[in-house]
Amino acid sequence: MNNLNYGIIGNCRSAALISQTGSLDWCCLPEFDSSSVFAKILDEEIGGSFEVLVSEDYTITQEYEANSCILVTRYASGPHIFELHDFMPRYYKDGGGGYHAPPEIVRYIKYVSGSPEFKVAYNPKLEYAVGETITYIKKDFIVSLTDTEKFDTLFLYTSFDKQAIVDGNTIQLTEDGYFLLGYNEKIFQPTLRKIYLELERTKVYWLNWVDRTPTYKMFNKEIIRSAMTLKLLSYDKSGAVLAAATTSLPETIGEVRNWDYRFCWIRDASMVIKVVSELGHKNTARRYLQFIIDLIPDKDEKLQIMYGINKEKKLTEESLDHLSGYKNSKPVRIGNAAYKQRQNDIYGILMDVIYEQLAKFSVDLENGEELWTITKGIVWVVDKHWKEPDKGIWEFRTEERHFTFSKVLCWVAIDRALKVAHIFEKTHKIEKWQTLEQEIREDILENAWNPEVNAFTQSYGTIHLDASVLLMESYGFIDPKDPKFVSTVRAIGDELSNDGLLYRYKNKDDFGLPSSSFTICTFWYINSLFKIGEEEKALVQFKKLLGYSNHLGLYSEDIDFKSKRLLGNFPQAYSHLALIECAINFSNKAQEEGVLQSMKDH
């Protein structure tokens, strides 16, 4: 049972979700975090959608065109066949000058054979469906506008009969046709030839992008799809990376754990950037670093855990009470109050990315001096604050604690700052920073380890386990073969695994007991099993988890333990970056073994 059977299309400016039957159920224009123009996913009655309807004797299948983000929905009834090619244009402008990525969706209808028929249910609801959206037929286009205080418009250009579209009448297909849905009125009237060119140029853009990505011996298809999905969640204008393309898809149906994820969390984005730069996409990494540099104007200014995609610092949270929510899970929220929280781990995450970039591309980083200033600033902040409790990686909204993950990441901040000091040959800082690094390390080893449960625990002085401590090894705090790490991995597997899926933690939080699995935690656990030498077990679990993606290989934030349906915001950057990390580990191992085998054979 998997209800998030959606494909994502996008162009690094905004994104849209298309259902398995070709219904456009979520889109915000002109940008990711703008008001929605279609939001059926958040309210089936009034949210608004753009559906392609066929009679029951049609079989509908859906897949991405190979190595692209063009979503193809195929409708077939005997000899009567047509395809819907959905995409948002993105390609390099002629003569340079950046990318052409307008706030537009193209739905290209490709005639295949026979005499196929379909109807359109075109029902935009601007401004999150507040108030009424009125649609008019004009000479060149169909226009929709709102009567609310905030004026908004949406334009639909098409090669089909406009009256038939608005009335929902049957359209007989004898040749290719198109719908172009745009936020702005076009200066030049679109033609089928121009629209086809947009399709081909966008396809070439994605083929080139994939061509710059390494090929892997194992799970290459999954790595590529996940990498493209991460690319779709990056915002060109500022370099920000979004946590997900949606708001308020609940972690559990009918509960209130519904958040807006159309923002840039420093933690999620930095982890994404690390993976994307490992895949060779330097520009995305470099532009995100610039995004961060631009956010830190004063040497003593505290870094927020998250920002708006256009660098907004205030993300006031409000509820849209007129929307019933996904499967009636209220409230629907826009904005996110977590931006005010203190989470001490973000300094380590950020320092790790800065170090990675310098180690990989130090020769061509033009902002070395700024990065050194930021490095010193981060050490100063960590030195002053590492002993204080915080809200932790999971953003507990009530009490603050001494979370193990936050402490480990404070250690990472100093460890990476030392490495950066070596790169810049700033030796005068090293001795002082080494003392601090040692102090934090000893504090963690003494207070986070609990002999009673034979594991590092969620926070100091507790027996609760937490999947985030598995990252102690990936960040280099502890060796994978260290007996304490091995027993922590096993304890977490025993305590937090439920039919191969992991809880983040099992202790009560602000909203009671968690009841769904956090997808990234299962990937972390698989990774840890692999690292401690239980590779067979890790591979079995990984293949099982791959079976829980939707029909296009996409993941949301959570998976329901019982039904295995996808839950939470979608698609989730976190889940896809963790999939890539696991897959690369398995692939590299297979590569090594292949090399060893061929050496033996010779």
C-alpha positions as CSV (number, residue, x, y, z in Angstrom):
1,M,0.0,0.0,0.0
2,N,1.8,3.1,-1.2
3,N,-0.1,6.3,-1.5
4,L,2.7,8.7,-2.5
5,N,2.8,7.3,-6.0
6,Y,3.9,10.6,-7.4
7,G,6.6,11.6,-9.8
8,I,8.5,14.9,-9.3
9,I,9.3,17.3,-12.2
10,G,11.2,20.5,-11.8
11,N,13.8,23.0,-13.0
12,C,15.7,24.1,-9.9
13,R,13.3,27.0,-9.6
14,S,10.1,25.2,-8.6
15,A,8.7,21.6,-8.8
16,A,5.5,19.8,-9.3
17,L,4.1,16.4,-8.3
18,I,2.2,14.3,-10.9
19,S,0.2,11.3,-9.8
20,Q,0.5,7.8,-11.3
21,T,-2.5,8.5,-13.5
22,G,-1.2,11.8,-14.7
23,S,-2.9,14.2,-12.4
24,L,-1.0,17.4,-11.5
25,D,-1.7,17.5,-7.7
26,W,0.9,19.9,-6.3
27,C,2.7,22.9,-7.6
28,C,3.8,26.2,-6.3
29,L,4.7,29.1,-8.7
30,P,6.8,30.9,-9.5
31,E,9.1,29.3,-6.9
32,F,9.3,26.3,-4.6
33,D,8.0,28.2,-1.5
34,S,5.4,30.4,-3.3
35,S,1.7,29.8,-2.7
36,S,0.3,26.7,-4.4
37,V,-1.6,26.8,-7.7
38,F,-2.5,23.1,-7.4
39,A,-2.8,21.4,-3.9
40,K,-5.1,18.4,-4.3
41,I,-2.5,16.5,-2.3
42,L,-3.5,18.6,0.7
43,D,-7.2,18.7,0.1
44,E,-9.0,16.4,-2.4
45,E,-12.1,18.6,-2.5
46,I,-10.8,22.2,-2.8
47,G,-7.0,21.9,-3.4
48,G,-7.1,22.1,-7.2
49,S,-5.6,19.8,-9.8
50,F,-5.0,19.4,-13.5
51,E,-6.1,15.9,-14.5
52,V,-5.9,13.9,-17.7
53,L,-8.9,11.5,-17.7
54,V,-9.4,8.4,-19.8
55,S,-12.1,5.7,-19.8
56,E,-11.6,2.6,-17.6
57,D,-10.5,0.4,-20.5
58,Y,-7.2,2.3,-20.7
59,T,-4.1,0.8,-18.9
60,I,-1.9,3.6,-17.5
61,T,1.8,3.1,-16.9
62,Q,4.4,5.6,-15.8
63,E,8.2,6.0,-15.9
64,Y,10.9,8.6,-16.3
65,E,12.5,8.9,-19.7
66,A,15.9,7.3,-19.2
67,N,18.5,9.5,-17.5
68,S,16.1,12.5,-17.4
69,C,13.5,14.2,-15.2
70,I,10.9,14.0,-18.0
71,L,8.0,12.0,-16.6
72,V,6.2,9.8,-19.2
73,T,2.6,8.6,-18.5
74,R,1.4,6.1,-21.1
75,Y,-2.3,5.5,-21.8
76,A,-3.1,2.4,-23.8
77,S,-6.4,0.8,-24.8
78,G,-5.8,-1.8,-27.5
79,P,-4.5,0.0,-30.5
80,H,-5.4,3.5,-29.1
81,I,-2.3,4.8,-27.4
82,F,-0.9,8.2,-26.4
83,E,1.7,9.5,-23.9
84,L,1.9,12.5,-21.6
85,H,5.4,13.9,-21.3
86,D,5.6,16.2,-18.2
87,F,8.5,18.5,-17.5
88,M,9.6,21.9,-16.4
89,P,11.9,23.5,-19.0
90,R,15.6,23.7,-18.1
91,Y,18.5,24.1,-20.4
92,Y,21.6,26.3,-21.1
93,K,20.7,29.5,-22.9
94,D,22.2,30.0,-26.4
95,G,25.3,32.1,-26.2
96,G,25.8,31.4,-22.5
97,G,24.3,33.6,-19.8
98,G,23.0,30.9,-17.5
99,Y,20.0,28.6,-17.6
100,H,16.5,29.0,-19.1
101,A,14.3,27.8,-16.3
102,P,11.0,29.7,-16.4
103,P,8.1,29.1,-13.9
104,E,6.3,26.8,-16.4
105,I,5.1,23.3,-16.7
106,V,4.9,21.7,-20.1
107,R,2.5,18.7,-20.7
108,Y,3.4,17.4,-24.1
109,I,0.8,15.0,-25.5
110,K,2.4,12.5,-27.9
111,Y,0.1,10.7,-30.2
112,V,1.3,7.0,-30.7
113,S,-1.5,5.1,-32.5
114,G,-5.2,4.5,-33.1
115,S,-7.8,7.0,-32.1
116,P,-7.2,7.7,-28.4
117,E,-9.6,10.0,-26.5
118,F,-9.2,11.9,-23.2
119,K,-10.8,14.6,-21.2
120,V,-9.1,17.3,-19.1
121,A,-10.2,18.4,-15.6
122,Y,-8.5,21.8,-15.3
123,N,-9.1,23.2,-11.9
124,P,-6.4,25.6,-10.6
125,K,-6.8,27.0,-7.1
126,L,-4.4,29.9,-6.6
127,E,-3.0,31.1,-3.3
128,Y,-3.4,27.8,-1.4
129,A,-7.1,27.7,-2.5
130,V,-8.0,30.6,-0.3
131,G,-11.0,32.3,-1.7
132,E,-12.2,31.6,-5.3
133,T,-10.2,31.2,-8.4
134,I,-12.0,32.4,-11.6
135,T,-11.0,31.0,-15.0
136,Y,-11.7,32.8,-18.3
137,I,-11.1,31.9,-21.9
138,K,-9.2,34.6,-23.9
139,K,-8.1,34.7,-27.5
140,D,-4.6,33.3,-27.0
141,F,-4.9,31.5,-23.6
142,I,-7.0,30.5,-20.6
143,V,-6.3,32.7,-17.6
144,S,-7.1,32.0,-14.0
145,L,-7.1,34.6,-11.3
146,T,-8.0,35.0,-7.6
147,D,-10.4,37.4,-5.9
148,T,-8.4,37.4,-2.7
149,E,-6.5,40.4,-1.2
150,K,-3.4,38.9,-2.9
151,F,-3.8,39.1,-6.6
152,D,-2.4,36.2,-8.6
153,T,-2.7,34.8,-12.1
154,L,-2.0,31.6,-14.0
155,F,-1.9,31.2,-17.8
156,L,-2.6,28.1,-19.8
157,Y,-1.6,27.9,-23.5
158,T,-2.6,24.9,-25.6
159,S,-2.9,23.5,-29.1
160,F,-6.3,21.9,-28.1
161,D,-9.7,23.5,-28.1
162,K,-9.9,25.9,-25.2
163,Q,-13.6,25.5,-24.6
164,A,-13.3,21.7,-24.6
165,I,-10.7,22.0,-21.9
166,V,-12.7,24.3,-19.6
167,D,-15.9,22.3,-20.1
168,G,-14.2,18.9,-19.7
169,N,-15.3,17.6,-23.1
170,T,-13.8,14.7,-24.9
171,I,-10.7,15.4,-27.0
172,Q,-10.0,13.1,-29.9
173,L,-6.2,12.8,-30.5
174,T,-4.9,12.4,-34.1
175,E,-1.5,14.2,-33.7
176,D,0.8,15.6,-31.0
177,G,-0.4,18.5,-28.9
178,Y,0.6,20.4,-25.8
179,F,-0.4,22.3,-22.6
180,L,1.9,25.0,-21.4
181,L,1.1,26.2,-17.9
182,G,2.9,29.5,-17.0
183,Y,3.1,32.0,-14.2
184,N,3.7,34.8,-16.7
185,E,1.8,35.8,-19.8
186,K,4.0,34.9,-22.9
187,I,5.3,37.7,-25.2
188,F,5.3,35.3,-28.1
189,Q,2.6,32.8,-28.7
190,P,3.9,29.2,-28.2
191,T,3.7,26.7,-31.1
192,L,3.9,22.9,-31.2
193,R,7.3,23.1,-32.8
194,K,8.7,25.4,-30.1
195,I,7.3,23.3,-27.3
196,Y,8.8,20.2,-28.9
197,L,12.1,22.0,-28.9
198,E,11.7,22.8,-25.2
199,L,11.2,19.1,-24.6
200,E,14.3,18.1,-26.5
201,R,16.5,20.8,-25.0
202,T,15.4,19.8,-21.5
203,K,16.1,16.2,-22.3
204,V,19.6,17.0,-23.5
205,Y,20.2,19.1,-20.3
206,W,19.5,16.1,-18.1
207,L,21.4,13.6,-20.4
208,N,24.5,15.9,-20.1
209,W,24.0,16.2,-16.3
210,V,23.9,12.4,-15.9
211,D,26.9,12.0,-18.2
212,R,29.0,14.1,-15.7
213,T,28.0,11.7,-12.9
214,P,30.2,8.6,-12.4
215,T,28.9,5.1,-13.3
216,Y,28.7,2.5,-10.5
217,K,29.1,-1.2,-10.7
218,M,26.0,-1.8,-8.5
219,F,22.8,0.1,-8.0
220,N,23.7,2.6,-10.7
221,K,20.1,3.2,-11.7
222,E,19.1,4.0,-8.1
223,I,22.1,6.2,-7.6
224,I,21.3,8.2,-10.7
225,R,17.6,8.6,-10.0
226,S,18.4,9.8,-6.4
227,A,21.1,12.2,-7.6
228,M,18.7,13.8,-10.1
229,T,16.1,14.0,-7.4
230,L,18.6,15.9,-5.2
231,K,19.3,18.2,-8.1
232,L,15.6,18.9,-8.5
233,L,15.6,20.0,-4.8
234,S,18.3,22.6,-5.4
235,Y,17.4,26.2,-6.0
236,D,19.5,27.8,-8.7
237,K,19.0,31.4,-7.7
238,S,20.6,31.3,-4.3
239,G,22.4,27.9,-4.1
240,A,20.0,26.7,-1.4
241,V,19.0,23.0,-1.1
242,L,15.4,22.2,0.0
243,A,14.6,19.4,2.5
244,A,11.6,18.4,0.4
245,A,9.3,19.8,-2.3
246,T,6.1,19.7,-0.1
247,T,4.5,21.0,3.1
248,S,2.4,19.2,5.7
249,L,2.5,15.6,4.4
250,P,2.2,13.9,7.8
251,E,4.7,11.5,9.4
252,T,1.6,9.5,10.6
253,I,-1.8,9.7,9.0
254,G,-4.3,11.6,11.2
255,E,-1.6,13.0,13.5
256,V,-0.3,16.6,13.9
257,R,3.4,15.9,12.9
258,N,3.0,18.0,9.8
259,W,5.7,20.5,8.8
260,D,6.7,22.7,5.9
261,Y,9.9,21.4,4.4
262,R,10.3,23.9,1.5
263,F,13.3,25.5,3.3
264,C,17.0,25.0,3.5
265,W,18.1,23.2,6.6
266,I,21.9,23.8,7.0
267,R,22.3,20.1,8.1
268,D,20.3,18.4,5.4
269,A,21.7,20.7,2.7
270,S,25.3,20.2,3.8
271,M,24.9,16.4,3.8
272,V,23.4,16.6,0.3
273,I,26.2,18.8,-0.9
274,K,28.8,16.4,0.4
275,V,27.2,13.6,-1.6
276,V,26.6,15.7,-4.7
277,S,30.2,16.9,-4.8
278,E,31.4,13.3,-4.4
279,L,29.4,12.6,-7.6
280,G,31.4,15.3,-9.3
281,H,28.9,18.1,-9.5
282,K,31.2,20.9,-8.3
283,N,29.0,23.8,-9.2
284,T,26.1,22.8,-6.9
285,A,28.6,22.5,-4.1
286,R,30.3,25.7,-4.8
287,R,27.1,27.7,-5.0
288,Y,25.8,26.3,-1.7
289,L,29.0,27.3,0.0
290,Q,28.4,30.8,-1.4
291,F,24.9,30.7,0.0
292,I,26.3,30.0,3.4
293,I,29.0,32.7,3.1
294,D,26.3,35.2,2.2
295,L,24.4,34.3,5.3
296,I,27.2,35.0,7.8
297,P,27.7,38.7,7.6
298,D,28.9,39.3,11.1
299,K,31.7,37.3,12.8
300,D,29.7,36.8,15.9
301,E,26.3,36.2,14.3
302,K,24.7,32.9,15.3
303,L,23.9,30.6,12.5
304,Q,20.3,29.6,12.3
305,I,19.5,25.9,11.7
306,M,17.5,26.8,8.6
307,Y,16.8,29.6,6.2
308,G,14.3,30.5,3.4
309,I,15.5,29.6,-0.1
310,N,16.1,33.3,-0.8
311,K,18.1,33.6,2.4
312,E,15.1,34.7,4.5
313,K,15.8,34.5,8.2
314,K,12.2,34.8,9.5
315,L,10.1,31.8,8.7
316,T,6.9,32.5,10.7
317,E,4.7,29.4,11.0
318,E,1.0,29.6,10.4
319,S,-1.9,27.2,9.8
320,L,-4.1,27.0,6.7
321,D,-7.3,25.9,8.5
322,H,-9.5,25.9,5.3
323,L,-7.5,22.9,3.9
324,S,-8.4,19.4,5.3
325,G,-4.8,18.1,5.0
326,Y,-3.4,15.0,3.4
327,K,-5.8,12.2,4.1
328,N,-7.4,14.6,6.6
329,S,-4.2,15.1,8.6
330,K,-4.5,18.6,10.0
331,P,-3.1,21.2,10.4
332,V,-1.6,22.3,7.1
333,R,1.3,24.6,8.0
334,I,3.3,27.1,6.0
335,G,6.5,28.5,7.5
336,N,8.4,26.6,10.2
337,A,8.9,27.7,13.8
338,A,11.9,25.5,14.2
339,Y,14.0,28.2,12.6
340,K,14.4,29.7,16.1
341,Q,15.8,26.6,17.7
342,R,19.3,26.1,18.8
343,Q,21.0,23.0,17.5
344,N,24.7,22.8,18.2
345,D,25.4,20.2,15.6
346,I,25.1,22.5,12.6
347,Y,28.6,24.0,13.2
348,G,30.2,20.6,12.8
349,I,28.1,19.8,9.7
350,L,29.1,23.1,8.1
351,M,32.8,22.8,9.0
352,D,32.8,19.3,7.5
353,V,31.5,20.7,4.2
354,I,34.0,23.5,4.2
355,Y,36.8,21.1,4.8
356,E,35.6,18.7,2.1
357,Q,35.4,21.5,-0.5
358,L,38.9,22.7,0.4
359,A,40.3,19.2,0.3
360,K,38.7,18.5,-3.1
361,F,38.8,21.9,-4.8
362,S,41.2,24.0,-2.8
363,V,43.1,25.2,-5.8
364,D,40.0,26.8,-7.4
365,L,38.2,28.3,-4.4
366,E,38.3,32.0,-4.8
367,N,36.8,32.6,-1.3
368,G,39.6,31.1,0.8
369,E,39.9,34.1,3.1
370,E,36.2,34.2,3.8
371,L,36.2,30.5,4.6
372,W,39.1,31.0,7.0
373,T,37.2,33.8,8.7
374,I,34.1,31.5,9.0
375,T,36.3,28.7,10.3
376,K,37.7,30.9,13.1
377,G,34.2,32.1,13.8
378,I,32.8,28.6,14.1
379,V,35.6,27.5,16.5
380,W,34.9,30.6,18.6
381,V,31.1,29.7,18.8
382,V,31.7,26.0,19.5
383,D,34.3,26.9,22.2
384,K,31.7,29.1,23.9
385,H,28.7,26.9,23.6
386,W,29.5,23.2,23.3
387,K,28.9,22.5,27.0
388,E,25.3,23.8,26.7
389,P,22.3,21.6,26.0
390,D,20.3,22.0,22.7
391,K,17.2,20.8,20.8
392,G,19.1,18.1,18.9
393,I,18.9,16.8,15.3
394,W,15.2,15.8,15.7
395,E,14.1,19.2,16.8
396,F,12.4,18.4,20.1
397,R,10.2,21.4,20.7
398,T,10.3,21.3,24.5
399,E,13.3,20.5,26.7
400,E,16.9,20.9,25.8
401,R,19.4,18.1,26.5
402,H,23.0,17.1,26.1
403,F,22.4,15.2,22.9
404,T,25.3,12.8,21.9
405,F,24.9,13.7,18.2
406,S,25.3,17.4,18.9
407,K,28.4,16.9,21.0
408,V,30.0,14.6,18.4
409,L,29.4,17.3,15.8
410,C,30.9,19.9,18.0
411,W,34.0,17.7,18.0
412,V,33.7,17.4,14.2
413,A,33.7,21.2,14.0
414,I,37.1,21.5,15.8
415,D,38.6,18.4,14.1
416,R,37.8,19.9,10.6
417,A,38.9,23.4,11.6
418,L,42.3,21.9,12.5
419,K,42.5,20.2,9.1
420,V,41.6,23.5,7.4
421,A,44.3,25.3,9.5
422,H,46.8,22.8,8.1
423,I,45.6,23.5,4.5
424,F,46.0,27.2,5.0
425,E,49.2,26.7,7.0
426,K,47.8,28.7,9.9
427,T,49.9,26.8,12.5
428,H,49.5,29.4,15.3
429,K,46.0,28.2,15.9
430,I,46.7,24.5,16.1
431,E,47.8,23.9,19.6
432,K,44.9,25.8,21.2
433,W,42.4,24.0,19.0
434,Q,43.9,20.6,19.6
435,T,43.3,21.0,23.4
436,L,39.7,21.9,22.8
437,E,39.2,18.9,20.4
438,Q,40.6,16.6,23.0
439,E,38.4,18.0,25.8
440,I,35.2,17.5,23.8
441,R,36.3,14.0,22.8
442,E,36.9,12.9,26.3
443,D,33.6,14.5,27.5
444,I,31.7,12.4,24.9
445,L,33.5,9.1,25.7
446,E,32.9,9.6,29.4
447,N,29.2,10.8,29.3
448,A,27.6,9.4,26.2
449,W,28.6,5.7,26.8
450,N,26.2,3.8,29.0
451,P,27.6,0.4,30.2
452,E,24.1,-0.7,31.2
453,V,22.9,-0.8,27.6
454,N,26.4,-1.3,26.2
455,A,26.0,1.5,23.8
456,F,26.4,5.2,23.2
457,T,22.9,6.7,24.0
458,Q,20.7,9.5,22.7
459,S,21.8,12.0,25.3
460,Y,24.1,12.1,28.4
461,G,22.9,10.0,31.4
462,T,20.0,8.2,29.7
463,I,19.3,4.7,28.6
464,H,17.5,5.7,25.4
465,L,19.0,4.7,22.1
466,D,19.0,6.9,19.0
467,A,19.8,6.2,15.3
468,S,21.7,9.5,15.0
469,V,24.6,8.1,17.1
470,L,25.4,5.7,14.2
471,L,26.9,8.8,12.5
472,M,29.7,8.9,15.0
473,E,31.6,6.6,12.7
474,S,30.9,8.3,9.4
475,Y,32.2,11.6,10.8
476,G,35.4,9.9,11.9
477,F,34.9,10.2,15.7
478,I,35.2,6.4,16.2
479,D,36.7,3.5,14.2
480,P,34.1,1.1,12.7
481,K,35.8,-1.9,14.3
482,D,36.0,-0.2,17.8
483,P,34.1,-2.7,20.2
484,K,32.1,0.2,21.6
485,F,30.8,1.2,18.1
486,V,30.1,-2.5,17.1
487,S,28.0,-3.0,20.3
488,T,26.2,0.3,19.7
489,V,25.2,-0.8,16.2
490,R,24.0,-4.1,17.5
491,A,22.1,-2.5,20.4
492,I,20.4,-0.1,18.0
493,G,19.5,-3.0,15.7
494,D,17.9,-4.9,18.6
495,E,16.1,-2.0,20.1
496,L,15.0,0.3,17.2
497,S,14.6,-2.1,14.3
498,N,11.0,-3.2,13.5
499,D,10.9,-5.7,10.6
500,G,14.0,-4.2,9.1
501,L,12.8,-0.6,9.4
502,L,14.2,1.8,12.1
503,Y,12.7,4.1,14.6
504,R,14.7,7.3,15.1
505,Y,14.2,6.7,18.8
506,K,11.5,5.0,20.9
507,N,11.3,7.4,23.9
508,K,8.4,9.8,24.1
509,D,8.8,13.2,22.5
510,D,6.6,16.3,22.4
511,F,3.9,14.5,20.4
512,G,3.9,11.1,22.1
513,L,5.5,8.0,20.8
514,P,6.8,7.9,17.2
515,S,4.8,5.4,15.1
516,S,6.5,5.5,11.7
517,S,10.0,4.7,10.6
518,F,12.4,7.5,9.6
519,T,13.8,6.3,6.2
520,I,17.2,7.9,6.6
521,C,17.7,6.0,9.9
522,T,17.3,2.7,8.2
523,F,19.9,3.7,5.6
524,W,22.3,4.8,8.4
525,Y,21.8,1.4,10.1
526,I,22.5,-0.5,6.9
527,N,25.6,1.6,6.4
528,S,26.8,0.9,9.9
529,L,26.2,-2.9,9.5
530,F,28.3,-2.7,6.4
531,K,31.1,-0.8,8.2
532,I,31.3,-3.3,11.1
533,G,31.7,-6.1,8.7
534,E,28.2,-7.5,8.5
535,E,28.1,-6.9,4.8
536,E,25.7,-9.7,3.8
537,K,23.1,-8.7,6.3
538,A,23.5,-5.1,5.2
539,L,23.0,-6.0,1.5
540,V,19.8,-8.0,2.3
541,Q,18.3,-5.1,4.3
542,F,19.3,-2.6,1.6
543,K,17.6,-4.6,-1.2
544,K,14.5,-4.9,1.0
545,L,14.4,-1.2,1.6
546,L,14.7,-0.5,-2.1
547,G,11.5,-2.4,-2.5
548,Y,9.7,0.2,-0.4
549,S,10.2,3.1,-2.7
550,N,7.4,4.2,-4.9
551,H,6.9,3.0,-8.5
552,L,9.6,5.5,-9.7
553,G,12.2,4.8,-7.1
554,L,11.3,7.9,-5.0
555,Y,11.2,8.1,-1.2
556,S,9.5,10.4,1.3
557,E,10.7,11.0,4.8
558,D,9.0,8.1,6.6
559,I,7.6,4.6,6.0
560,D,4.7,3.1,8.0
561,F,5.9,0.0,9.9
562,K,2.8,-2.0,9.1
563,S,1.5,-1.1,5.7
564,K,5.0,0.0,4.3
565,R,3.3,3.1,2.7
566,L,5.4,6.2,2.3
567,L,4.6,9.1,4.7
568,G,6.0,12.5,5.4
569,N,7.2,15.2,3.0
570,F,8.1,14.1,-0.5
571,P,10.5,13.5,-2.1
572,Q,12.9,13.8,0.8
573,A,16.5,14.9,0.1
574,Y,17.7,13.2,3.3
575,S,16.4,9.8,2.2
576,H,17.9,10.0,-1.3
577,L,21.3,11.2,-0.1
578,A,21.5,8.2,2.4
579,L,20.5,5.8,-0.4
580,I,23.4,7.1,-2.5
581,E,25.9,6.7,0.4
582,C,24.8,3.1,1.0
583,A,24.8,2.2,-2.7
584,I,28.2,3.7,-3.3
585,N,29.7,1.6,-0.4
586,F,28.3,-1.6,-1.8
587,S,29.4,-0.6,-5.3
588,N,33.0,0.3,-4.3
589,K,33.3,-3.0,-2.4
590,A,32.1,-4.9,-5.5
591,Q,34.6,-2.9,-7.5
592,E,37.5,-3.8,-5.1
593,E,36.5,-7.4,-5.1
594,G,36.3,-7.5,-8.9
595,V,39.8,-5.9,-9.1
596,L,41.2,-8.4,-6.6
597,Q,39.5,-11.3,-8.5
598,S,40.9,-10.2,-11.8
599,M,44.4,-9.9,-10.3
600,K,44.1,-13.5,-9.0
601,D,42.8,-14.6,-12.4
602,H,45.9,-13.2,-14.0
